[in-house]
Amino acid sequence: MPRPRVPMRKIRDVIRLALGEGLSLRQVGLSLELPFTTVGDHVRRAIAAGLSWPLPEGLSDHDLEQLLFPPPAPSNVARPMPDFAYVHRELRRKGVTLELLWLEYREAHPDGYGYSQFAKLYKAFRGQVDVVMRQQHRAGEKLFVDFPGMRIPIHDRRSGEVVLHAELFVAVAGASSYLYAEALPSQELMHWVAAHVHAFEAMGGCHEIVVCDNLRSGVTRPHRYEPDVNATYQEMAAHYGVAVIPTRAYKPPLSG
């Protein structure tokens, strides 16, 4: 039987703080110096086992471990198959991740697949439905930059309250997929340009072309064929000897 990575003493504290005192997963994680995802896993296991706080009197660590980490189901027992069509649709929504959808699946099916197998099965499903256009990237040619996804909540270390929402800047080399990421206070021009400089420094050089999305800090007027690049952004690119090519707008411009 696999042993839990977290000491049973801390697991008892997780159950006490989450189910007994009603603290959030993030607050419990900060208090016990555990990732909130680990805290969430132990809390879900406790609820699935029908536990609450206080724990039953005389419940030993061994018995608690048996309840939280039961032996895996025999391999000949069919596990419920996830609805990957639903998973595929939900992943298009902002802020939805494969891990969140797996947690939903496990809440409905506690005896279902683990995350690694869930992800492997979804990858196989996606390969059957996605139309993929493969692109060949030459080393040093293109650097793709953007603010992807949702803003990142920054929590106070003591109270656990959200004090700031940061923007995540990401730069990815086309040929190697080498990634640079930096959390920024906002998408303002000064932060956008500074993040490029930091990315160039971290990568030890500049690509020939920087491909950006049509955000306001980079492009003043989106256009399918002739977009206008922000003047300050263009000056930065000229200083480093790189060309800026925004991605095409989603819709062609309306004729006058």
TIDOVEX-509342 format. One line per field, with one value per residue (C-alpha): x, y, z. Coordinates in pm, 1 decimal, padded with zeros to 6 digits. Layout:
# TIDOVEX-509342
xx <- c(X | ...)
yy <- c(Y | ...)
zz <- c(Z | ...)
//
This chain:
# TIDOVEX-509342
xx <- c(00000.0 | 00147.4 | 00242.3 | 00126.3 | 00400.4 | 00268.4 | 00311.1 | -00012.7 | 00026.5 | 00001.4 | -00289.0 | -00477.3 | -00399.9 | -00532.1 | -00861.3 | -00884.4 | -00822.6 | -01033.2 | -01326.8 | -01314.4 | -01225.9 | -01351.4 | -01033.3 | -00987.0 | -00752.1 | -00503.8 | -00513.5 | -00454.7 | -00166.3 | -00004.0 | -00046.0 | 00105.3 | 00349.0 | 00180.8 | 00070.2 | -00301.2 | -00347.1 | -00208.6 | -00438.1 | -00734.0 | -00649.2 | -00642.4 | -00966.4 | -01144.2 | -01016.6 | -01144.1 | -01489.4 | -01504.6 | -01422.0 | -01708.6 | -01477.0 | -01533.2 | -01374.2 | -01327.1 | -01208.6 | -01352.5 | -01198.3 | -00923.0 | -00868.0 | -00502.3 | -00272.2 | -00278.3 | -00658.8 | -00675.2 | -00428.4 | -00640.4 | -00946.1 | -00771.8 | -00553.5 | -00743.8 | -00576.1 | -00617.3 | -00901.7 | -00812.8 | -00696.3 | -00978.6 | -01240.9 | -01348.3 | -01317.9 | -01575.5 | -01463.0 | -01453.6 | -01669.4 | -01381.6 | -01611.9 | -01727.0 | -01365.4 | -01260.4 | -01535.8 | -01471.4 | -01098.3 | -01186.7 | -01325.2 | -01099.6 | -00940.7 | -01038.0 | -00751.9 | -00727.6 | -00652.5 | -00973.5 | -01176.8 | -01002.6 | -01095.8 | -01459.6 | -01437.7 | -01288.2 | -01553.7 | -01819.5 | -01616.5 | -01380.9 | -01274.6 | -01190.2 | -00861.2 | -00567.2 | -00456.9 | -00169.5 | -00389.3 | -00671.8 | -00434.3 | -00299.8 | -00649.5 | -00750.3 | -00439.8 | -00537.9 | -00895.0 | -00773.2 | -00552.4 | -00864.4 | -01065.1 | -00813.4 | -00710.3 | -00347.0 | -00135.2 | 00228.6 | 00471.7 | 00845.0 | 01044.1 | 01402.8 | 01630.4 | 01658.5 | 01382.2 | 01065.4 | 00984.8 | 00615.5 | 00501.7 | 00166.4 | -00031.2 | -00204.7 | -00489.7 | -00635.4 | -00469.4 | -00285.5 | -00419.0 | -00144.2 | -00225.5 | -00110.5 | 00115.8 | -00050.2 | -00418.0 | -00445.9 | -00653.1 | -00602.8 | -00413.6 | -00325.1 | -00396.1 | -00081.4 | -00053.4 | 00162.6 | 00392.2 | 00517.7 | 00781.0 | 00836.8 | 01108.1 | 00947.2 | 01215.7 | 01306.8 | 00991.8 | 01228.5 | 01002.8 | 01046.3 | 00767.5 | 00732.3 | 00450.1 | 00375.0 | 00149.9 | -00043.9 | -00036.7 | 00072.2 | 00328.0 | 00615.5 | 00574.2 | 00521.5 | 00845.4 | 01046.0 | 00934.2 | 01073.0 | 01407.6 | 01413.8 | 01325.9 | 01609.4 | 01851.8 | 01733.5 | 01767.4 | 02106.5 | 02010.2 | 01731.8 | 01528.3 | 01487.5 | 01112.2 | 00886.5 | 00530.3 | 00279.2 | -00095.4 | -00302.0 | -00302.9 | -00301.2 | 00049.3 | 00188.5 | -00049.9 | -00228.2 | -00449.4 | -00511.8 | -00539.4 | -00541.0 | -00266.6 | -00116.1 | -00137.8 | 00013.2 | 00273.0 | 00299.4 | 00577.4 | 00758.1 | 00735.5 | 00871.9 | 01162.1 | 01252.3 | 01245.3 | 01463.0 | 01714.0 | 01753.0 | 01740.0 | 01424.6 | 01111.7 | 00766.1 | 00493.8 | 00152.2 | -00074.4 | -00359.6 | -00679.6 | -00966.4 | -01182.3 | -01084.8 | -01128.9 | -01459.8 | -01443.5 | -01518.7)
yy <- c(00000.0 | 00340.3 | 00550.2 | 00912.9 | 01163.9 | 01392.0 | 01278.0 | 01159.8 | 01425.4 | 01695.5 | 01521.1 | 01533.1 | 01906.8 | 01948.7 | 01782.6 | 01985.1 | 02323.2 | 02259.6 | 02058.1 | 02168.6 | 02537.9 | 02602.8 | 02756.8 | 02773.3 | 02531.1 | 02811.0 | 02925.4 | 02569.6 | 02533.5 | 02854.4 | 02751.2 | 02404.8 | 02495.9 | 02259.0 | 02319.4 | 02398.3 | 02125.1 | 01870.9 | 02010.1 | 01980.9 | 01619.5 | 01521.1 | 01708.3 | 01536.2 | 01200.0 | 01269.1 | 01370.9 | 01067.8 | 00847.8 | 01002.4 | 01173.3 | 01501.0 | 01682.2 | 01569.9 | 01235.6 | 00922.7 | 00862.7 | 00602.8 | 00625.2 | 00531.5 | 00666.5 | 00326.7 | 00317.6 | 00675.8 | 00591.7 | 00293.4 | 00518.1 | 00793.1 | 00574.2 | 00250.9 | -00016.8 | 00036.3 | -00141.9 | -00471.8 | -00424.5 | -00643.9 | -00399.9 | -00156.1 | 00206.4 | 00464.5 | 00629.5 | 01012.0 | 01210.7 | 01345.6 | 01530.9 | 01736.9 | 01775.5 | 01897.4 | 02160.8 | 02282.1 | 02330.7 | 02609.3 | 02814.5 | 03066.9 | 02947.5 | 02580.8 | 02331.7 | 01959.0 | 01910.7 | 02089.1 | 01869.1 | 01560.4 | 01666.8 | 01698.1 | 01349.3 | 01201.5 | 01365.6 | 01191.4 | 00868.8 | 00816.3 | 00483.8 | 00643.0 | 00696.3 | 00878.8 | 01208.3 | 01073.0 | 00808.6 | 01061.9 | 01299.7 | 01016.4 | 00908.5 | 01267.2 | 01317.7 | 01013.2 | 01147.0 | 01492.5 | 01341.3 | 01200.1 | 01522.9 | 01806.3 | 01935.0 | 02032.5 | 02238.2 | 02162.7 | 02450.0 | 02422.0 | 02677.3 | 02768.0 | 02817.6 | 03184.6 | 03293.8 | 03354.7 | 03436.6 | 03419.7 | 03656.4 | 03708.6 | 03745.1 | 03404.4 | 03292.5 | 03457.2 | 03692.3 | 03534.7 | 03608.0 | 03716.3 | 03622.6 | 03780.4 | 03528.7 | 03581.3 | 03638.7 | 03439.9 | 03721.9 | 03826.4 | 04158.1 | 04180.1 | 04019.3 | 03985.6 | 03943.5 | 03656.1 | 03744.6 | 03446.9 | 03432.6 | 03103.1 | 03026.3 | 02873.9 | 02617.2 | 02489.3 | 02582.0 | 02738.8 | 02943.7 | 03262.7 | 03375.3 | 03677.9 | 03803.9 | 04172.8 | 04425.5 | 04499.9 | 04488.0 | 04851.1 | 04947.3 | 04998.1 | 04647.1 | 04495.6 | 04644.7 | 04567.7 | 04204.0 | 04173.8 | 04310.1 | 04061.8 | 03777.1 | 03872.0 | 03883.4 | 03549.0 | 03382.6 | 03535.1 | 03694.3 | 03803.9 | 03622.5 | 03770.8 | 03812.4 | 03872.4 | 03751.5 | 03919.9 | 03921.7 | 04230.2 | 04372.7 | 04750.7 | 04773.4 | 04613.0 | 04714.1 | 05048.0 | 04948.7 | 04580.0 | 04495.0 | 04164.8 | 04274.5 | 04607.9 | 04650.4 | 04957.2 | 04866.5 | 05089.9 | 05347.1 | 05279.2 | 04904.0 | 04952.6 | 05159.6 | 04884.8 | 04628.8 | 04848.6 | 04892.7 | 04515.1 | 04459.6 | 04246.4 | 04272.1 | 04277.6 | 04086.5 | 04084.5 | 03786.7 | 03832.8 | 03981.6 | 03736.7 | 03918.3 | 04109.2 | 04488.0 | 04630.0 | 04816.9 | 05183.3)
zz <- c(00000.0 | -00094.2 | 00203.4 | 00227.4 | 00170.0 | 00443.0 | 00807.4 | 00966.1 | 01235.0 | 00969.1 | 00800.7 | 01131.8 | 01148.5 | 00792.7 | 00887.1 | 01208.8 | 01043.4 | 00731.6 | 00867.4 | 01229.6 | 01210.5 | 00857.6 | 00716.7 | 00339.4 | 00167.1 | 00104.5 | 00467.3 | 00586.1 | 00342.4 | 00463.1 | 00826.4 | 00778.5 | 00498.3 | 00253.8 | -00107.6 | -00113.1 | -00376.7 | -00127.8 | 00140.3 | -00095.6 | -00175.8 | 00194.1 | 00267.3 | -00022.8 | 00095.3 | 00446.1 | 00320.9 | 00090.7 | 00392.1 | 00589.9 | 00838.7 | 01020.1 | 01312.0 | 01581.2 | 01451.7 | 01615.3 | 01957.8 | 01951.6 | 01574.6 | 01529.9 | 01259.4 | 01091.1 | 01083.6 | 00959.1 | 00685.3 | 00581.6 | 00552.7 | 00359.1 | 00139.9 | 00071.9 | -00140.3 | -00517.3 | -00688.9 | -00859.5 | -01216.6 | -01349.5 | -01216.9 | -01487.8 | -01382.7 | -01494.4 | -01817.2 | -01807.4 | -02048.0 | -02254.0 | -02493.6 | -02192.1 | -02073.4 | -02417.9 | -02424.4 | -02069.9 | -02133.3 | -02377.3 | -02089.6 | -01925.1 | -01601.4 | -01645.2 | -01621.4 | -01676.2 | -01305.3 | -01203.3 | -01436.5 | -01300.4 | -00944.9 | -01056.2 | -01206.1 | -00888.5 | -00670.7 | -00879.9 | -00910.1 | -00612.0 | -00762.8 | -01097.2 | -01274.5 | -01118.4 | -01267.1 | -01478.2 | -01643.7 | -01682.2 | -01864.2 | -02082.8 | -02185.9 | -02260.6 | -02475.0 | -02679.8 | -02714.2 | -02817.3 | -03086.2 | -03249.2 | -03257.9 | -03297.2 | -03636.0 | -03592.0 | -03830.4 | -03758.5 | -03793.4 | -03847.1 | -03646.1 | -03720.5 | -03418.1 | -03323.6 | -03561.2 | -03356.9 | -02995.6 | -02903.3 | -02625.0 | -02454.8 | -02131.0 | -02133.7 | -01913.5 | -01606.8 | -01360.4 | -01066.9 | -00715.4 | -00475.2 | -00114.3 | 00208.2 | 00383.4 | 00721.2 | 00651.3 | 00329.7 | 00174.2 | -00187.9 | -00193.8 | -00563.7 | -00899.4 | -01108.3 | -01484.7 | -01611.6 | -01901.7 | -02099.8 | -02375.6 | -02560.2 | -02815.5 | -03123.1 | -03202.9 | -02856.2 | -02655.8 | -02398.6 | -02173.4 | -01973.5 | -01740.0 | -01512.3 | -01290.5 | -01346.9 | -01171.0 | -01490.6 | -01870.7 | -01893.9 | -02156.4 | -01911.6 | -01768.5 | -02114.4 | -02249.9 | -01934.6 | -01947.0 | -02301.1 | -02185.2 | -01896.8 | -02135.8 | -02372.3 | -02079.5 | -01941.2 | -02280.9 | -02345.3 | -02675.8 | -02908.4 | -03170.0 | -03516.1 | -03475.5 | -03175.5 | -03233.9 | -03002.0 | -02960.5 | -03036.4 | -02683.3 | -02646.3 | -02503.0 | -02817.7 | -03096.5 | -03118.1 | -03412.8 | -03486.2 | -03854.9 | -04036.8 | -04275.4 | -04160.6 | -03779.5 | -03612.6 | -03348.6 | -03039.8 | -03093.9 | -02764.6 | -02821.7 | -03172.9 | -03039.8 | -02794.9 | -03076.7 | -03297.1 | -03013.4 | -02985.8 | -03360.6 | -03363.6 | -03576.0 | -03418.7 | -03604.1 | -03431.1 | -03483.5 | -03725.9 | -03588.8 | -03540.1 | -03793.4 | -04110.9 | -04096.0 | -04214.8 | -04542.8 | -04526.8)
//
